């Protein structure tokens, strides 16, 4: 499950030059957060994971699109965290 929200745009915009909007990726079977999708300066409007599960594309209100492909090390046991 991917979820986001709860941050007012004015607060996220005042993060000292760092992108302030993120979505949290959770394993609902175990009730744990497994990663975050971040790097946008506006609300994230769209997230689509690659069919092979090896990355994602995210788009945000500020007009940027981020394409992220996970390195092979991500899939090794114990490394399943991403940002």
C-alpha positions as CSV (number, residue, x, y, z in Angstrom):
1,X,0.0,0.0,0.0
2,X,1.2,3.5,-0.8
3,X,-0.1,6.4,1.2
4,X,0.6,10.1,1.5
5,X,-0.8,13.4,2.8
6,X,-1.2,15.2,6.0
7,X,1.4,17.9,5.4
8,X,0.3,21.4,4.5
9,X,2.0,22.7,1.3
10,X,3.4,25.8,3.1
11,X,5.2,23.6,5.7
12,X,6.6,21.2,3.1
13,X,7.9,24.1,1.1
14,X,9.9,25.4,4.1
15,X,12.2,22.4,4.4
16,X,15.5,24.3,3.8
17,X,15.9,23.4,0.2
18,X,15.0,19.7,0.5
19,X,11.9,18.3,-1.2
20,X,9.2,18.1,1.4
21,X,6.6,15.8,-0.1
22,X,6.7,12.1,0.3
23,X,4.6,9.0,0.1
24,X,5.1,6.0,2.4
25,X,5.1,2.5,1.1
26,X,3.8,0.0,3.7
27,X,3.5,-3.8,3.9
28,X,0.0,-4.1,5.2
29,X,0.4,-7.8,6.0
30,X,3.1,-7.0,8.5
31,X,2.0,-3.5,9.4
32,X,5.5,-2.0,8.7
33,X,6.8,0.8,6.5
34,X,9.2,-0.5,3.9
35,X,10.2,2.7,2.2
36,X,9.4,6.3,1.1
37,X,8.9,7.9,-2.2
38,X,10.4,11.4,-1.9
39,X,12.1,14.1,-3.9
40,X,9.2,16.3,-5.0
41,X,8.5,19.9,-4.1
42,X,4.7,19.6,-4.6
43,X,2.1,17.1,-3.7
44,X,2.7,13.7,-5.4
45,X,-0.2,13.1,-7.8
46,X,0.8,9.8,-9.4
47,X,2.9,6.7,-8.6
48,X,3.2,3.8,-10.9
49,X,5.5,0.8,-10.2
50,X,7.2,-1.0,-13.1
51,X,5.6,-4.3,-14.0
52,X,8.8,-6.2,-13.1
53,X,8.8,-4.5,-9.6
54,X,12.2,-3.1,-10.2
55,X,11.4,0.6,-10.0
56,X,8.7,3.3,-10.2
57,X,7.7,6.6,-11.8
58,X,6.2,9.4,-9.7
59,X,4.7,12.7,-10.8
60,X,4.0,15.7,-8.8
61,X,2.0,19.0,-8.9
62,X,5.2,21.1,-9.4
63,X,5.4,19.5,-12.9
64,X,8.3,17.0,-12.4
65,X,8.4,13.3,-13.1
66,X,10.9,11.1,-11.3
67,X,11.9,7.7,-12.7
68,X,13.6,5.4,-10.2
69,X,15.1,2.0,-11.0
70,X,16.2,-0.1,-8.0
71,X,19.7,-1.4,-8.1
72,X,20.2,-5.2,-7.9
73,X,21.4,-4.8,-4.3
74,X,17.9,-3.7,-3.3
75,X,16.6,-7.2,-3.9
76,X,19.2,-8.9,-1.8
77,X,17.9,-10.1,1.6
78,X,17.9,-7.3,4.2
79,X,18.2,-4.4,1.8
80,X,14.5,-3.9,0.9
81,X,14.5,-0.2,1.9
82,X,14.3,2.6,-0.7
83,X,13.9,6.4,-0.9
